[in-house]
Amino acid sequence: MKKRQIDLVVISDVHLGTFACHADELLAYLNSINPKRLILNGDIMDTGQLTKKYFPPTHLKVLRKIMGMATNGTEVHYIIGNHDQRLRKFSGTSFGNIYFVDKLILELDGKRAWFFHGDVFDISIQNAKWVAKLGRYGYDLLILLNSTVNWSLIKLGREKYSLSKKIKGNVKGAVRFIQNFEHSVKELAIDKGYDYVICGHIHQPKKEIHENENGKCTYLNSGDWVENLTALEYTFKRWKLYRYSSDKLSPFFADEEIKGMDIHELLAATSINIKPSKKTKI
């Protein structure tokens, strides 16, 4: 099947190296598109997992696929998040056609777009890392439990159920955090004169126009590949929120053969040919 030609694609919060990651589905999506630019907007890998036992071949295939896309001409910008912060030492460097950055500004058809992961707005991460780590392990456990529950539901012929979404939607603190996060991002984007602000981090896909007395901007969140399986696509001067659940991508599971690579080969490959690149100030 013919791949879709897209100007720019944004994905975030893939969490490779965890049980929660939907690597097969993401691989099918990446096989179905041919973007000019690919923005990896943070938390693509849980870098703390790279030395642990769980990092299956399908997760490695996703990284291999991204590297292959870069080799074939796609400009890849890897914006570093809080879960892949071990890559922070590579910020401002490039590996072939892959650029590691903390944030990114692009001009899209005469409009300014501001890309960043979003963890800078998370006080629990900035000021109490041990609390954030504890919360992360709790979230991973919840996702693992949810996988077992959904396996049972499917066997019974019933629809999947998201425990974490239910908890987020009913816990006032979580709802308030998400609302505060989104409001702060929108207001700051308008103050800085950006037309688009694009982030991830909170696993809440959204496309929304925000306006105040100083101007307006379009707020976009790429969601995640843990629960929502979403991405942002920009083409023909328009943004679209892509949802895997609404697409039929089964033919793309059988794309070209992707050569296997173990974790040691992957780490060795990403440690060579690193060269400085210009950082963009915001």
C-alpha positions as CSV (number, residue, x, y, z in Angstrom):
1,M,0.0,0.0,0.0
2,K,1.1,3.5,-0.7
3,K,2.5,5.5,2.2
4,R,0.9,8.9,3.1
5,Q,3.1,11.9,2.4
6,I,3.0,14.3,5.4
7,D,5.0,17.5,6.0
8,L,5.4,17.0,9.7
9,V,4.5,14.3,12.3
10,V,4.7,14.6,16.1
11,I,4.7,11.7,18.5
12,S,5.5,11.6,22.2
13,D,5.3,9.5,25.3
14,V,6.0,6.1,23.6
15,H,7.8,4.7,26.7
16,L,9.8,2.1,24.9
17,G,11.2,-0.3,27.5
18,T,8.0,-0.6,29.5
19,F,5.1,-3.1,29.5
20,A,2.7,-0.2,28.7
21,C,4.2,0.6,25.3
22,H,2.3,-0.3,22.1
23,A,5.3,-0.8,19.9
24,D,3.6,-3.0,17.3
25,E,0.9,-0.4,16.7
26,L,3.4,2.5,16.5
27,L,5.6,0.5,14.1
28,A,2.5,0.0,11.9
29,Y,1.8,3.7,11.9
30,L,5.4,4.6,11.1
31,N,5.4,2.1,8.2
32,S,2.3,3.8,6.8
33,I,3.7,7.4,6.5
34,N,6.5,9.2,4.8
35,P,7.0,12.5,6.6
36,K,9.4,15.2,5.7
37,R,10.0,15.9,9.4
38,L,9.4,13.7,12.4
39,I,9.3,15.4,15.9
40,L,9.9,13.0,18.7
41,N,8.5,15.1,21.5
42,G,10.0,13.4,24.6
43,D,9.6,10.2,26.6
44,I,10.2,8.1,23.5
45,M,12.3,5.7,25.7
46,D,12.5,5.0,29.4
47,T,16.3,5.2,29.4
48,G,16.4,3.7,32.8
49,Q,15.1,0.5,31.3
50,L,17.9,0.1,28.8
51,T,20.0,-1.9,31.3
52,K,17.1,-4.0,32.5
53,K,15.7,-7.3,31.2
54,Y,12.6,-5.9,29.5
55,F,13.3,-4.4,26.1
56,P,11.8,-6.7,23.5
57,P,12.7,-6.9,19.8
58,T,9.6,-5.0,18.8
59,H,10.7,-2.0,20.8
60,L,14.1,-2.1,19.2
61,K,12.4,-2.3,15.8
62,V,10.7,1.0,16.5
63,L,14.1,2.6,17.1
64,R,15.5,0.9,14.0
65,K,12.6,2.2,12.0
66,I,13.2,5.8,13.1
67,M,16.8,5.5,12.3
68,G,15.9,4.1,8.9
69,M,13.5,7.0,8.2
70,A,16.3,9.5,9.0
71,T,18.7,7.7,6.7
72,N,16.1,7.9,3.9
73,G,15.7,11.7,4.2
74,T,13.3,12.4,7.0
75,E,14.5,15.1,9.3
76,V,14.2,13.8,12.8
77,H,14.2,16.1,15.9
78,Y,14.4,14.3,19.2
79,I,13.2,16.6,22.0
80,I,14.4,15.1,25.3
81,G,11.8,14.6,28.0
82,N,11.9,13.5,31.7
83,H,11.8,9.7,31.1
84,D,14.6,9.9,28.5
85,Q,16.7,12.5,30.4
86,R,19.8,10.3,30.2
87,L,20.0,11.6,26.6
88,R,20.3,15.1,27.9
89,K,24.1,14.9,27.5
90,F,23.5,14.7,23.7
91,S,21.4,17.9,23.6
92,G,22.7,20.2,20.9
93,T,24.3,17.3,18.9
94,S,23.3,15.4,15.8
95,F,23.5,11.8,14.7
96,G,23.2,11.7,10.9
97,N,19.8,13.3,10.2
98,I,18.7,13.0,13.9
99,Y,19.0,16.1,16.0
100,F,18.8,16.0,19.8
101,V,17.4,19.2,21.4
102,D,15.6,20.4,24.6
103,K,13.1,22.4,22.6
104,L,12.5,23.5,19.0
105,I,11.0,26.4,17.1
106,L,9.9,26.0,13.5
107,E,8.2,28.3,11.0
108,L,5.3,26.6,9.3
109,D,3.8,28.4,6.4
110,G,4.5,31.8,7.9
111,K,3.5,30.8,11.5
112,R,5.7,30.2,14.4
113,A,5.5,26.8,16.2
114,W,7.0,26.1,19.6
115,F,7.7,22.4,20.4
116,F,8.7,21.2,23.9
117,H,7.9,18.1,26.0
118,G,6.2,19.8,28.9
119,D,8.0,18.4,32.0
120,V,9.3,21.9,32.8
121,F,5.8,22.7,34.0
122,D,5.7,19.6,36.4
123,I,6.8,20.8,39.8
124,S,6.9,17.2,41.2
125,I,9.6,16.4,38.7
126,Q,11.6,19.5,39.1
127,N,11.6,19.7,42.9
128,A,10.9,16.2,44.1
129,K,12.4,13.6,41.8
130,W,11.9,10.8,44.2
131,V,8.1,11.5,44.3
132,A,8.0,11.5,40.5
133,K,9.9,8.2,40.4
134,L,7.5,6.6,42.9
135,G,4.5,7.8,40.9
136,R,6.1,6.4,37.7
137,Y,6.4,2.9,39.2
138,G,2.8,3.1,40.5
139,Y,1.7,4.1,37.0
140,D,3.7,1.2,35.4
141,L,2.1,-1.2,37.9
142,L,-1.4,0.1,37.1
143,I,-0.8,-0.3,33.3
144,L,0.4,-3.9,33.9
145,L,-2.7,-4.6,35.9
146,N,-4.8,-3.0,33.2
147,S,-3.3,-5.3,30.6
148,T,-4.4,-8.3,32.6
149,V,-7.9,-6.9,33.0
150,N,-8.2,-6.1,29.3
151,W,-7.0,-9.6,28.3
152,S,-9.8,-11.0,30.4
153,L,-12.4,-8.6,28.9
154,I,-11.4,-9.5,25.4
155,K,-11.7,-13.2,26.1
156,L,-15.3,-12.4,27.4
157,G,-16.0,-10.5,24.2
158,R,-16.2,-7.1,26.0
159,E,-14.5,-3.8,25.2
160,K,-11.2,-2.7,26.8
161,Y,-11.2,-0.5,29.8
162,S,-8.7,2.1,30.9
163,L,-8.1,2.1,34.7
164,S,-5.7,5.1,34.5
165,K,-8.1,7.2,32.5
166,K,-10.8,6.5,35.0
167,I,-8.6,7.5,37.9
168,K,-7.4,10.6,36.1
169,G,-10.9,11.6,35.3
170,N,-12.2,11.2,38.8
171,V,-9.3,12.4,41.0
172,K,-9.7,16.2,41.4
173,G,-6.0,16.7,41.8
174,A,-5.1,15.0,38.5
175,V,-7.8,17.0,36.7
176,R,-6.7,20.3,38.2
177,F,-3.0,19.5,37.3
178,I,-3.9,18.9,33.6
179,Q,-6.1,22.0,33.5
180,N,-3.3,24.1,35.0
181,F,-0.7,22.6,32.7
182,E,-2.7,23.4,29.6
183,H,-3.6,26.9,30.7
184,S,0.0,27.8,31.6
185,V,1.3,26.5,28.3
186,K,-1.3,28.5,26.3
187,E,-0.8,31.7,28.1
188,L,3.0,31.5,27.9
189,A,2.8,30.8,24.1
190,I,0.7,33.9,23.6
191,D,3.1,36.0,25.7
192,K,6.0,34.8,23.5
193,G,4.1,35.4,20.3
194,Y,3.8,31.8,19.0
195,D,1.0,30.7,16.8
196,Y,1.3,27.1,17.7
197,V,2.4,25.4,20.9
198,I,3.0,21.7,20.7
199,C,3.8,19.4,23.7
200,G,3.2,16.0,25.2
201,H,4.0,14.8,28.8
202,I,0.4,14.6,30.2
203,H,-0.9,11.9,27.9
204,Q,-3.9,14.0,26.9
205,P,-4.2,14.4,23.1
206,K,-5.8,17.7,22.2
207,K,-6.2,20.4,19.5
208,E,-7.6,23.6,20.8
209,I,-7.6,27.4,20.0
210,H,-6.9,29.6,23.0
211,E,-7.5,33.3,23.1
212,N,-7.0,36.1,25.6
213,E,-6.7,39.9,25.6
214,N,-3.1,39.6,24.2
215,G,-3.8,37.3,21.3
216,K,-4.5,33.7,20.4
217,C,-2.6,30.5,19.7
218,T,-3.4,26.9,18.8
219,Y,-2.6,24.4,21.6
220,L,-1.7,20.9,20.5
221,N,-0.8,17.8,22.5
222,S,0.4,14.7,20.8
223,G,-1.0,12.4,23.5
224,D,0.8,9.0,23.9
225,W,1.4,5.5,22.6
226,V,0.5,3.9,26.0
227,E,-3.3,4.4,26.2
228,N,-4.5,6.8,23.5
229,L,-2.2,5.8,20.6
230,T,-2.2,9.3,19.0
231,A,0.0,11.6,16.9
232,L,-0.1,15.1,15.4
233,E,0.1,15.6,11.7
234,Y,0.7,18.8,9.8
235,T,0.1,19.0,6.1
236,F,-1.6,21.4,3.6
237,K,-1.2,24.1,6.3
238,R,-3.5,22.2,8.7
239,W,-3.0,20.3,11.9
240,K,-4.8,16.9,12.4
241,L,-5.0,14.8,15.5
242,Y,-4.4,11.3,14.4
243,R,-5.9,8.4,16.3
244,Y,-4.7,4.8,15.7
245,S,-8.1,3.4,16.8
246,S,-9.8,5.2,13.9
247,D,-7.4,3.9,11.2
248,K,-7.0,0.5,9.5
249,L,-3.3,-0.2,9.4
250,S,-3.0,-4.0,9.4
251,P,-1.3,-4.1,6.0
252,F,1.6,-2.1,7.3
253,F,2.5,-4.6,9.9
254,A,4.1,-6.6,7.1
255,D,6.3,-3.8,5.8
256,E,9.8,-4.3,4.6
257,E,12.0,-6.6,6.7
258,I,13.7,-4.8,9.5
259,K,17.0,-6.3,10.5
260,G,17.2,-7.4,14.1
261,M,19.5,-5.5,16.5
262,D,20.2,-6.3,20.1
263,I,20.4,-3.7,22.8
264,H,24.3,-3.7,22.9
265,E,24.4,-3.0,19.1
266,L,21.9,-0.2,19.5
267,L,23.8,1.5,22.3
268,A,27.0,1.2,20.3
269,A,25.4,2.6,17.2
270,T,24.1,5.7,19.0
271,S,27.4,6.5,20.6
272,I,29.3,7.1,17.3
273,N,29.3,9.9,14.7
274,I,27.9,12.4,17.2
275,K,28.6,16.0,16.2
276,P,27.6,19.4,17.6
277,S,24.6,21.2,16.2
278,K,23.2,24.7,16.8
279,K,20.8,25.1,19.7
280,T,17.7,27.2,19.2
281,K,17.0,29.8,21.8
282,I,13.4,30.5,22.9
